[in-house]
């Protein structure tokens, strides 16, 4: 076969027309045609370019290998390897992969369900829980497909052989199943996609095939030289690993990661400054802009780095966690501000207009609001409050002799005291009639304020009852 015929054969094998090949070589279509007709020969530069385009050596393009074979000359490989696969190392690799991902998947499912089903958590927590369940579903889906491939490998490979012959720029692989040659292939070193180490094997990927090379092949004495195959695998494994970003990209990654960490700690103490602001709602809005933009930026740049096969997982993790914390803070803080405003308002109000004199309120522990009659009772509000200590002590001294306060609830007052609670002193004030601890004389709808006082605190319950007097 002539040089022109080889050029034509490899051009068609790569699916190129004469014009397309000429464009890649920066020559005209007529020039390619003259080569294929053996009227001219490519220059040295063009031969080197053809070698790269076709993925073959110059010797093969010029037919030097064929001439050597015709002359009886051989081209011995630099190294030869014969690998016989055993079941146990293959099964061990499969088991380790399964357990690692299975434990991680179960942990994500449990955490996601706990966040999703807890009715006391916020919407952002539920969204995060749903995201964890989605990630775990993808993990299990990937585990299933990989597990299927690994089981097939464990079932088919034991007892079979793989031979490798290494040359200067390429290697030849031949696979034998049951003592018969099943396939063979030629692998250029530059076309190897990636190499990764998985326990007892190097996994080498080329053109959709996965080659398993046992690490035990390279067990040697302390002073034995490194083999060509081992050096090649280590080099490609190092190239396949994610590299640190460089230059501006690295600086942006580190700055965003640091600012995201700082944002998390700022959020921990931000509530104190927001509650002390003149306009807490406006302060919250301005706080949440950087608190969400910074972690979102860290998350985005981390994803971009991972897509470029660079290290960026730390940006993704920190960004996702702090962004969820910021969104949760944003969801919780408006209610906290409202509660704080009620505290301040309640501390400044007096309840003398309701007929009950109480110590000044230090803080409101809890507030419930409601309305509408249910079974003849309507609860307007219930406040669990803590009174100021000094005033509470003075207040308690006058309670034993005050007729408005009781130490226990008489049975006859049960119709106007709904529910039960613990107390040291109890007062039921009829707001409608202005009476204490007395049943109304006539049927009707009455509003009450019930105060259960105990150890410097109390529960203030304002409600209405549709009362029916005895005939």
LINPEDA-V80948 format. One record per backbone hydrogen bond with DSSP energy under -1.0 kcal/mol. CO is the residue of the C=O (numbers start at 1). NH is the residue of the N-H. Records with the same first field share a line. If there is no record, write none. Layout:
CO: NH ; NH
//
This chain:
2: 6
3: 7
4: 8
5: 9
6: 10
7: 11
8: 12
9: 13
10: 14
11: 16
12: 15
17: 21
18: 22
19: 23
20: 24
21: 25
22: 27
28: 32
29: 33
30: 34
31: 35
32: 36
33: 37
34: 39 ; 40
35: 38
43: 47
44: 48
45: 49
46: 50
47: 51
48: 52
49: 53
50: 54
51: 55 ; 56
57: 61
58: 62
59: 64
63: 67
64: 68
65: 69
66: 70
67: 71
68: 73
69: 72
79: 166
81: 164
83: 162
85: 159
87: 91
88: 92
89: 93
90: 94
91: 95
92: 96
93: 97
94: 98
95: 99
96: 100
97: 101
98: 102
99: 103
100: 104
101: 105
102: 106
103: 107
104: 108
105: 109
106: 110
107: 111
108: 112
109: 113
110: 114
111: 115
112: 116
113: 117
118: 121
122: 126
123: 127
124: 128
125: 129
126: 130
127: 131
128: 132
129: 133
130: 134
131: 135
132: 136
133: 137
134: 138
135: 139
136: 140
137: 141
138: 142
139: 143
140: 144
141: 145
142: 146
143: 147
144: 148
145: 149
146: 150
147: 151
148: 152
149: 153
150: 154
151: 155
152: 156
153: 157
157: 160
160: 85
161: 176
162: 83
163: 174
164: 81
165: 172
166: 78 ; 79
169: 189
170: 167
171: 187
172: 165
173: 185
174: 163
175: 182 ; 183
176: 161
177: 180
180: 177
183: 175
185: 173
187: 171
188: 191
189: 192
194: 205
196: 203
198: 201
200: 215
201: 198
202: 213
203: 196
204: 211
205: 193
206: 209
209: 206
211: 204
213: 202
214: 217
215: 218
216: 219
221: 224
227: 231
228: 232
229: 233
230: 234
231: 235
232: 236
233: 237
234: 238
235: 239
236: 240
237: 241
243: 311
247: 251
248: 252
249: 253
250: 254
251: 255
252: 256
253: 257
254: 258
255: 259
256: 260
257: 261
258: 262
259: 263
260: 264
261: 265
262: 266
263: 267
264: 268
270: 274
271: 275
272: 276
279: 283
280: 284
281: 285
282: 286
283: 287
284: 288
287: 291
288: 292
289: 293
290: 294
292: 296
293: 297
294: 298
295: 299
296: 300
297: 301
298: 302
299: 303
300: 304
301: 305
302: 306
303: 307
304: 308
305: 310
306: 309
309: 243
312: 316
313: 317
314: 318
315: 319
316: 320
317: 321
318: 322
319: 323
320: 324
321: 325
322: 326
323: 327
324: 328
325: 329
326: 330
327: 331
328: 332
329: 333
332: 336
333: 337
334: 338
335: 339
336: 340
337: 341
338: 342
339: 343
340: 344
341: 345
342: 346
343: 347
344: 348
345: 349
351: 354 ; 356
352: 355
360: 388
363: 386
366: 384
368: 382
374: 377
376: 466
377: 374
378: 464
380: 370
381: 462
382: 368
383: 460
384: 365 ; 366
385: 458
386: 362 ; 363
388: 392
389: 393
390: 394
391: 395
392: 396
393: 397
399: 402
402: 405
406: 426
410: 413
411: 414
413: 416
414: 417
425: 453
426: 406
427: 451
428: 437
429: 449
430: 434
435: 430
444: 467
446: 465
447: 431 ; 432
448: 463
449: 429
450: 461
451: 427
452: 459
453: 424 ; 425
454: 457
456: 387
457: 454
458: 385
459: 452
460: 383
461: 450
462: 380 ; 381
463: 448
464: 378
465: 446 ; 467
467: 444
//
